[in-house]
Amino acid sequence: MAGGYLARRTGLLRPESASGIMSAAIIGIDAPVALLALWFLRIHAGVWKVPVAGFTVAVVAVLAGLAIARWRRMATQDRVVFALQGGMGNVGYTLGGAIAFAVWGLQGLAVEQMFCMMWPFFSFLFCWPLAHHFADPVVLTAKGPRHADIAYALRILGKSLADLRSLPLYLATLGLVLNLAGAAPPQPVADWHILDALMVVGIVMQFGSVGLTVRVSRLTAWWKPALGAAALKFLLSPLLMLAAVLVLGITGDALKVCLMLSVMPTALYSVLIANLFRLNTDLANTTFLLTTCLCLAVIVPLIVLLARAGLLT
């Protein structure tokens, strides 16, 4: 992110190039990563409970965020950013996966990967249609959404599914089908660490492109709604997850990993969505930075203390 920020400040890259880099990362990196990750994943019996819990909690948190944003009378284009950032968490390899592996080892990493099975479907079947809706000029110029019929909802969903940037959804589905069908994944991918290389490139492209859009002078103007989104992420989300794991009967390390993932900071994808759909990028950047700093300053040290005390294993 710092590299992208410096590239803009020095004139090496313009902020307008961020959208193109983000789109290229989603299509060229995230799509094959989704395919390979689900194809290589070892799916165990009862695994469906973990992604179902993750998907349910994320959707309910986003809907709660939309309700709160409407109650607070936030601008229409800000509502979806506020809501998505309260529901989309950094549960992948950039943070949640690393913590799961460090605390619970391979078993924890396996649970995290199972949890992330829901991510392409949550992102591209729920979050992207919401972004398409709130980016609609008709919606942006109205006091609130004017369309609530099924035909409109289907048009928005179709528009989202036709977007080339939804490619990770289709390749994730293909990877899951190949996995369940018992098709052997290509061994050279593992031997040559292709998945690892793709993830590194994806991290550089996505964080760098976000850095291109960060304007430090604007961050302080959005700290109040960012703090509200942080409350959704760190307070409401774990309460919802606790209810979900109890209802679904998730126990042991899987329960602990799910609870840990529920308090991860705002996902980078929420910032990408704000940029790609020309929503409030300043709010998105502020919330992303605030929740990440809070997580690193409070959540991660707390997890370390609990792990050292033997309360997490």
Buried (B, 14 or more C-beta within 10 A) or exposed (E): BEBBBBBBEEEEBEBEBBBEBBBEBBBBBBBBBBBBBBBBBEBEEEBEBBBBBBBBBBBBBBBBBBEBBBEEEBBBBBBBBBBBBBBBBBBBBBBBBBBBBBBBEEBBBBBBBBBBBBBBBBBBBBBBBBBBBBBBEEBEEEEEBEBEEEEBEEBBBEBBBEBEBBBBBBBBBBBBEBBEEEEEBEEEBEEEEBBEEBBEBBBBBBBBBBBBBBEEEEBEEBBEBBBBBBEBBBEBBBEBBBBBBEEBEBEEBBBBBBBBBBBBBBBBBBBBBBBBBEBBBBBBBBBBBBBBEBBEEEBBEEBBEBBEEEEBE
